[in-house]
Amino acid sequence: MLAFLLGIVPLAQNAAATTPEQVKEFVHNIYIEGVPYDEASQLAADVALPVLKQVLDDPGEDEYWANAAITIGMIGNDQGVNLLTEFVNRQEAKSKLTRAQTVAKTSAVIALGYIV
């Protein structure tokens, strides 16, 4: 009720109006209990996947790569398979992955399971 009064509409109720800004904000959140499936799965693939690919392609965003990868999987679109496999197989600039990059690559493999 409070969310309604404040004009806040959860993504799950507003999937048709998904914007790139919503996707970026969603992926930049910190989720203590993991990325929320109910919200991620409602993102419009045609809007969300290009934004999530940009996050995965940006080395400066590596702390958000895991959220982006899991969100791609939760969206469940077949195009996500290519995005995730390319990301997992990609060689990073440094030969040793950071902790965030390692978590992200592992998360991408797990995210493939959501699509299957």
TORROBA-896546 format. One record per residue: residue number from 1; x, y, z of N, C-alpha, C in turn. Coordinates in steps of 0.02 Angstrom, whole numbers. Example, Ala and Ser with C-alpha at 12.3 -4.5 7.8 and 13.67 -1.06 7.14 Angstrom:
// TORROBA-896546
+-------+--------+---------+--------+---------+----------+--------+--------+---------+--------+
| vexlo | n_east | n_north |   n_up | ca_east | ca_north |  ca_up | c_east | c_north |   c_up |
+-------+--------+---------+--------+---------+----------+--------+--------+---------+--------+
|     1 |    660 |    -284 |    390 |     615 |     -225 |    390 |    660 |    -165 |    390 |
|     2 |    642 |    -112 |    354 |     684 |      -53 |    357 |    645 |       2 |    394 |
+-------+--------+---------+--------+---------+----------+--------+--------+---------+--------+
***
This chain:
// TORROBA-896546
+-------+--------+---------+--------+---------+----------+--------+--------+---------+--------+
| vexlo | n_east | n_north |   n_up | ca_east | ca_north |  ca_up | c_east | c_north |   c_up |
+-------+--------+---------+--------+---------+----------+--------+--------+---------+--------+
|     1 |     41 |     -59 |      0 |       0 |        0 |      0 |     44 |      63 |      0 |
|     2 |     96 |      62 |     41 |     141 |      120 |     44 |    174 |     132 |    -23 |
|     3 |    195 |      78 |    -56 |     226 |       85 |   -123 |    178 |     119 |   -171 |
|     4 |    115 |      99 |   -168 |      64 |      129 |   -211 |     57 |     204 |   -197 |
|     5 |     54 |     222 |   -133 |      46 |      292 |   -114 |    105 |     334 |   -135 |
|     6 |    165 |     305 |   -134 |     225 |      341 |   -154 |    236 |     341 |   -229 |
|     7 |    195 |     304 |   -266 |     201 |      301 |   -338 |    255 |     254 |   -362 |
|     8 |    277 |     208 |   -318 |     328 |      160 |   -336 |    293 |      98 |   -363 |
|     9 |    309 |      79 |   -424 |     279 |       20 |   -455 |    334 |     -32 |   -464 |
|    10 |    328 |     -90 |   -432 |     378 |     -142 |   -440 |    385 |    -162 |   -513 |
|    11 |    446 |    -184 |   -532 |     459 |     -204 |   -601 |    412 |    -260 |   -623 |
|    12 |    395 |    -305 |   -579 |     353 |     -362 |   -597 |    284 |    -339 |   -622 |
|    13 |    260 |    -282 |   -597 |     195 |     -257 |   -619 |    202 |    -210 |   -678 |
|    14 |    263 |    -195 |   -698 |     274 |     -144 |   -749 |    320 |    -168 |   -804 |
|    15 |    319 |    -233 |   -820 |     365 |     -262 |   -868 |    360 |    -230 |   -937 |
|    16 |    299 |    -213 |   -957 |     290 |     -185 |  -1024 |    325 |    -117 |  -1031 |
|    17 |    336 |     -83 |   -975 |     365 |      -17 |   -978 |    438 |     -16 |   -955 |
|    18 |    472 |     -73 |   -961 |     542 |      -77 |   -941 |    583 |     -27 |   -981 |
|    19 |    623 |      11 |   -945 |     667 |       60 |   -978 |    740 |      40 |   -965 |
|    20 |    786 |      64 |  -1007 |     857 |       50 |   -995 |    880 |      75 |   -926 |
|    21 |    853 |     131 |   -904 |     871 |      158 |   -839 |    849 |     111 |   -783 |
|    22 |    790 |      81 |   -788 |     766 |       32 |   -739 |    813 |     -28 |   -736 |
|    23 |    833 |     -51 |   -794 |     877 |     -110 |   -797 |    943 |     -94 |   -764 |
|    24 |    972 |     -37 |   -780 |    1036 |      -17 |   -752 |   1030 |     -10 |   -676 |
|    25 |    977 |      21 |   -652 |     966 |       29 |   -580 |    958 |     -39 |   -547 |
|    26 |    920 |     -83 |   -579 |     908 |     -150 |   -553 |    974 |    -188 |   -544 |
|    27 |   1016 |    -186 |   -594 |    1078 |     -224 |   -592 |   1130 |    -193 |   -545 |
|    28 |   1123 |    -129 |   -531 |    1170 |      -94 |   -486 |   1151 |     -99 |   -412 |
|    29 |   1095 |    -130 |   -398 |    1075 |     -141 |   -328 |   1116 |    -196 |   -296 |
|    30 |   1120 |    -194 |   -230 |    1152 |     -247 |   -192 |   1096 |    -291 |   -164 |
|    31 |   1098 |    -355 |   -180 |    1047 |     -402 |   -159 |   1079 |    -451 |   -110 |
|    32 |   1066 |    -441 |    -45 |    1095 |     -484 |      7 |   1074 |    -557 |     -3 |
|    33 |   1012 |    -568 |    -22 |     987 |     -636 |    -30 |    986 |    -658 |   -103 |
|    34 |   1021 |    -623 |   -146 |    1024 |     -641 |   -217 |    976 |    -599 |   -258 |
|    35 |    989 |    -598 |   -323 |     947 |     -561 |   -369 |    875 |    -589 |   -366 |
|    36 |    826 |    -546 |   -356 |     757 |     -571 |   -350 |    729 |    -596 |   -417 |
|    37 |    715 |    -660 |   -419 |     690 |     -691 |   -480 |    626 |    -659 |   -505 |
|    38 |    579 |    -646 |   -460 |     514 |     -619 |   -480 |    521 |    -554 |   -519 |
|    39 |    568 |    -512 |   -499 |     577 |     -448 |   -533 |    619 |    -457 |   -597 |
|    40 |    673 |    -495 |   -592 |     718 |     -503 |   -650 |    682 |    -537 |   -708 |
|    41 |    642 |    -586 |   -693 |     608 |     -624 |   -746 |    555 |    -583 |   -782 |
|    42 |    536 |    -527 |   -754 |     485 |     -485 |   -784 |    514 |    -429 |   -828 |
|    43 |    580 |    -421 |   -829 |     610 |     -370 |   -871 |    600 |    -387 |   -944 |
|    44 |    585 |    -339 |   -984 |     575 |     -349 |  -1056 |    643 |    -364 |  -1089 |
|    45 |    649 |    -423 |  -1118 |     712 |     -445 |  -1147 |    739 |    -397 |  -1200 |
|    46 |    696 |    -371 |  -1242 |     719 |     -327 |  -1296 |    751 |    -263 |  -1270 |
|    47 |    732 |    -241 |  -1210 |     761 |     -182 |  -1180 |    819 |    -202 |  -1134 |
|    48 |    809 |    -253 |  -1094 |     858 |     -271 |  -1042 |    923 |    -303 |  -1069 |
|    49 |    917 |    -348 |  -1117 |     977 |     -383 |  -1140 |   1032 |    -337 |  -1168 |
|    50 |   1015 |    -288 |  -1209 |    1068 |     -242 |  -1233 |   1102 |    -204 |  -1175 |
|    51 |   1063 |    -184 |  -1126 |    1091 |     -148 |  -1069 |   1136 |    -194 |  -1028 |
|    52 |   1113 |    -255 |  -1017 |    1153 |     -303 |   -979 |   1216 |    -322 |  -1016 |
|    53 |   1213 |    -326 |  -1082 |    1274 |     -339 |  -1121 |   1323 |    -282 |  -1113 |
|    54 |   1299 |    -220 |  -1112 |    1343 |     -163 |  -1102 |   1378 |    -167 |  -1034 |
|    55 |   1341 |    -189 |   -983 |    1371 |     -196 |   -917 |   1426 |    -249 |   -919 |
|    56 |   1411 |    -306 |   -950 |    1461 |     -360 |   -954 |   1522 |    -340 |   -996 |
|    57 |   1513 |    -296 |  -1044 |    1568 |     -275 |  -1087 |   1611 |    -220 |  -1057 |
|    58 |   1589 |    -191 |  -1002 |    1625 |     -134 |   -973 |   1667 |    -157 |   -913 |
|    59 |   1734 |    -156 |   -920 |    1777 |     -177 |   -865 |   1767 |    -136 |   -801 |
|    60 |   1745 |     -74 |   -808 |    1732 |      -32 |   -750 |   1670 |     -52 |   -712 |
|    61 |   1630 |     -95 |   -740 |    1568 |     -119 |   -709 |   1575 |    -189 |   -681 |
|    62 |   1637 |    -214 |   -674 |    1646 |     -284 |   -656 |   1615 |    -303 |   -589 |
|    63 |   1605 |    -255 |   -544 |    1572 |     -272 |   -481 |   1498 |    -288 |   -491 |
|    64 |   1470 |    -270 |   -548 |    1400 |     -284 |   -564 |   1391 |    -340 |   -615 |
|    65 |   1446 |    -367 |   -638 |    1442 |     -421 |   -687 |   1401 |    -481 |   -662 |
|    66 |   1409 |    -501 |   -600 |    1372 |     -558 |   -574 |   1297 |    -545 |   -576 |
|    67 |   1276 |    -486 |   -554 |    1204 |     -469 |   -556 |   1179 |    -470 |   -628 |
|    68 |   1219 |    -442 |   -674 |    1200 |     -440 |   -745 |   1192 |    -510 |   -773 |
|    69 |   1240 |    -553 |   -758 |    1238 |     -622 |   -783 |   1178 |    -660 |   -757 |
|    70 |   1167 |    -656 |   -692 |    1110 |     -691 |   -663 |   1044 |    -663 |   -691 |
|    71 |   1040 |    -598 |   -699 |     980 |     -567 |   -726 |    967 |    -591 |   -798 |
|    72 |   1019 |    -597 |   -838 |    1012 |     -623 |   -906 |    980 |    -693 |   -903 |
|    73 |   1006 |    -735 |   -859 |     979 |     -802 |   -853 |    906 |    -802 |   -830 |
|    74 |    890 |    -759 |   -782 |     822 |     -757 |   -756 |    772 |    -730 |   -806 |
|    75 |    795 |    -688 |   -852 |     750 |     -664 |   -906 |    728 |    -723 |   -948 |
|    76 |    774 |    -771 |   -958 |     756 |     -834 |   -990 |    752 |    -833 |  -1066 |
|    77 |    777 |    -782 |  -1097 |     774 |     -776 |  -1170 |    832 |    -815 |  -1201 |
|    78 |    819 |    -848 |  -1258 |     872 |     -887 |  -1292 |    933 |    -845 |  -1311 |
|    79 |    923 |    -780 |  -1324 |     980 |     -737 |  -1341 |   1029 |    -733 |  -1283 |
|    80 |   1004 |    -744 |  -1223 |    1047 |     -743 |  -1163 |   1100 |    -797 |  -1164 |
|    81 |   1087 |    -853 |  -1196 |    1136 |     -907 |  -1200 |   1200 |    -882 |  -1233 |
|    82 |   1193 |    -849 |  -1290 |    1252 |     -823 |  -1325 |   1288 |    -771 |  -1283 |
|    83 |   1251 |    -725 |  -1252 |    1282 |     -674 |  -1211 |   1323 |    -705 |  -1154 |
|    84 |   1294 |    -754 |  -1121 |    1327 |     -786 |  -1064 |   1386 |    -829 |  -1084 |
|    85 |   1379 |    -867 |  -1138 |    1436 |     -909 |  -1158 |   1494 |    -867 |  -1184 |
|    86 |   1478 |    -813 |  -1219 |    1532 |     -767 |  -1242 |   1567 |    -737 |  -1181 |
|    87 |   1528 |    -717 |  -1131 |    1557 |     -687 |  -1071 |   1601 |    -737 |  -1034 |
|    88 |   1578 |    -798 |  -1025 |    1617 |     -848 |   -989 |   1682 |    -864 |  -1026 |
|    89 |   1679 |    -868 |  -1092 |    1738 |     -886 |  -1131 |   1785 |    -828 |  -1145 |
|    90 |   1763 |    -768 |  -1133 |    1803 |     -709 |  -1148 |   1865 |    -705 |  -1103 |
|    91 |   1921 |    -687 |  -1134 |    1983 |     -676 |  -1097 |   1982 |    -604 |  -1070 |
|    92 |   1994 |    -596 |  -1006 |    1996 |     -529 |   -977 |   2066 |    -500 |   -986 |
|    93 |   2072 |    -434 |   -976 |    2134 |     -398 |   -988 |   2192 |    -425 |   -946 |
|    94 |   2179 |    -440 |   -883 |    2231 |     -467 |   -840 |   2225 |    -543 |   -839 |
|    95 |   2282 |    -576 |   -833 |    2281 |     -649 |   -835 |   2248 |    -680 |   -773 |
|    96 |   2251 |    -645 |   -717 |    2219 |     -670 |   -656 |   2155 |    -629 |   -644 |
|    97 |   2100 |    -666 |   -637 |    2036 |     -633 |   -625 |   2032 |    -607 |   -554 |
|    98 |   1998 |    -550 |   -545 |    1984 |     -524 |   -479 |   1930 |    -568 |   -447 |
|    99 |   1918 |    -558 |   -383 |    1865 |     -596 |   -350 |   1798 |    -582 |   -383 |
|   100 |   1783 |    -518 |   -397 |    1719 |     -500 |   -428 |   1711 |    -533 |   -496 |
|   101 |   1765 |    -535 |   -535 |    1762 |     -566 |   -601 |   1753 |    -642 |   -596 |
|   102 |   1785 |    -673 |   -548 |    1777 |     -745 |   -538 |   1705 |    -762 |   -518 |
|   103 |   1678 |    -723 |   -472 |    1608 |     -733 |   -451 |   1562 |    -723 |   -511 |
|   104 |   1576 |    -674 |   -552 |    1534 |     -659 |   -610 |   1535 |    -716 |   -662 |
|   105 |   1595 |    -742 |   -675 |    1600 |     -796 |   -724 |   1564 |    -859 |   -699 |
|   106 |   1571 |    -873 |   -634 |    1536 |     -930 |   -603 |   1460 |    -918 |   -606 |
|   107 |   1440 |    -857 |   -591 |    1368 |     -840 |   -593 |   1340 |    -848 |   -663 |
|   108 |   1379 |    -833 |   -713 |    1357 |     -839 |   -783 |   1343 |    -912 |   -800 |
|   109 |   1386 |    -957 |   -776 |    1375 |    -1028 |   -789 |   1310 |   -1051 |   -754 |
|   110 |   1301 |   -1029 |   -692 |    1239 |    -1045 |   -656 |   1178 |   -1016 |   -693 |
|   111 |   1185 |    -955 |   -718 |    1130 |     -921 |   -752 |   1107 |    -959 |   -814 |
|   112 |   1152 |    -995 |   -846 |    1132 |    -1036 |   -904 |   1079 |   -1087 |   -884 |
|   113 |   1082 |   -1110 |   -822 |    1032 |    -1158 |   -798 |    962 |   -1128 |   -795 |
|   114 |    957 |   -1064 |   -781 |     891 |    -1031 |   -781 |    860 |   -1033 |   -851 |
|   115 |    901 |   -1024 |   -900 |     875 |    -1022 |   -969 |    853 |   -1092 |   -991 |
|   116 |    892 |   -1142 |   -972 |     875 |    -1211 |   -990 |    810 |   -1230 |   -956 |
+-------+--------+---------+--------+---------+----------+--------+--------+---------+--------+
***
